[in-house]
Amino acid sequence: MRLSPRLAVVAGFIDRGSDVADIGTDHGYLPAYLALYGLARRIIASDKSAGSLGAALRTASKYGVSDKITFIAASGLDGVDLSQIDTVVIAGVGGETIISILEDAPWTKRPGMKLILQPQTKLDKLCDWLNGNGYAITDKKLAHEKKRVYTVLVVGET
């Protein structure tokens, strides 16, 4: 299984053996990849869209890793047990959507929590919001894919 360049950069920031929640998982490529290669201890794939969650289930089934991923139908981080994760991935949505998800989950600022964020739009607005709300951008990397450049941020507590 090969990830797109954008998702490969995201995966590269995930610490081996971490407990990961992929929020807005869409087709579930990242959770399937993490499970297939044993890169995460616990993996949660969450999406508010039934169609996307169904696609994620099909991806996991295709690679034989359905039993290694917990699937949650929820908006944002609703339904995710914060005691079960140390890494949150929110990729492929707009910066304003990421802000909204994080506003509803202030527990993401707890010590040891790692956020990997890849906004499709409004990067500047997201960065300003993070800096003004107790988050620190600790690393970043660009991903080149289909004539576009995406920024992947690693965020932790200040």
Residue pairs with C-beta under 8 A, 6 or more apart in sequence:
1 29
1 32
1 33
1 36
1 63
2 8
3 11
3 29
3 30
3 33
4 29
4 145
5 143
5 144
5 145
6 91
6 92
6 118
6 143
6 145
6 150
6 152
7 29
7 30
7 33
7 91
8 143
9 118
9 141
9 142
9 143
9 150
9 152
10 30
10 89
10 91
10 116
10 118
10 143
10 152
11 30
11 33
11 34
11 39
12 141
13 114
13 116
13 139
13 141
13 152
13 154
14 20
14 34
14 39
14 40
14 87
14 89
14 116
15 87
15 114
16 39
16 40
17 40
17 41
18 40
18 41
18 86
18 87
18 114
19 40
19 41
19 42
19 43
19 84
19 85
19 86
19 87
20 31
20 34
20 40
20 42
20 43
20 44
20 85
20 87
20 88
20 89
21 44
21 46
21 77
21 80
21 85
21 87
21 88
21 89
22 28
22 30
22 31
22 43
22 44
22 45
22 46
22 89
22 91
23 46
23 47
23 76
23 77
23 80
23 88
23 89
23 90
23 101
24 46
24 47
24 48
24 52
24 90
24 91
24 92
24 93
24 97
25 31
25 45
25 46
25 47
25 52
25 53
25 56
26 47
26 52
26 55
26 56
26 92
27 52
27 55
27 56
27 59
28 45
28 55
28 56
28 57
28 59
28 60
28 69
29 59
30 89
30 91
31 43
31 44
31 45
31 56
31 60
31 65
31 69
32 56
32 59
32 60
32 62
32 63
32 65
32 69
33 39
34 40
34 43
35 43
35 60
35 63
35 65
35 68
35 69
36 63
36 64
36 65
40 87
42 70
42 84
42 85
43 68
43 69
43 70
44 69
44 70
44 71
44 72
44 80
44 84
44 85
45 53
45 56
45 60
45 69
45 70
45 71
45 72
46 71
46 72
46 73
46 74
46 77
46 79
46 80
47 53
47 56
47 73
47 74
48 73
48 74
48 75
48 76
50 73
53 71
53 73
56 69
56 71
57 66
57 71
60 66
60 68
60 69
60 71
72 79
72 80
73 79
74 80
76 100
76 101
76 104
76 105
77 88
77 101
77 104
77 105
77 108
78 104
82 105
82 107
82 110
86 112
86 113
86 114
87 113
87 114
87 115
87 116
88 108
88 113
88 114
88 115
88 116
89 115
89 116
89 117
90 98
90 101
90 115
90 116
90 117
90 118
91 116
91 117
91 118
91 152
92 118
92 120
93 119
93 120
94 119
94 120
94 121
94 122
95 119
95 120
95 121
95 122
95 123
95 124
95 125
95 126
95 129
96 121
96 122
96 125
96 126
98 117
98 119
98 126
99 125
99 126
99 129
102 108
102 115
102 133
102 135
107 113
108 115
109 134
109 135
109 157
110 157
111 157
113 156
113 157
114 154
114 155
114 156
115 135
115 153
115 154
115 155
115 156
116 152
116 153
116 154
116 155
117 126
117 152
117 153
117 155
118 143
118 150
118 151
118 152
118 153
119 126
119 151
119 153
120 150
123 151
126 153
127 137
127 153
130 136
130 137
130 153
130 155
131 137
134 157
134 158
135 155
135 156
135 157
135 158
136 155
136 156
136 157
136 158
137 153
137 154
137 155
138 154
138 155
138 156
139 153
139 154
140 151
140 152
140 153
140 154
141 151
141 152
142 149
142 150
142 151
142 152
143 149
143 150
143 151
143 152
144 150
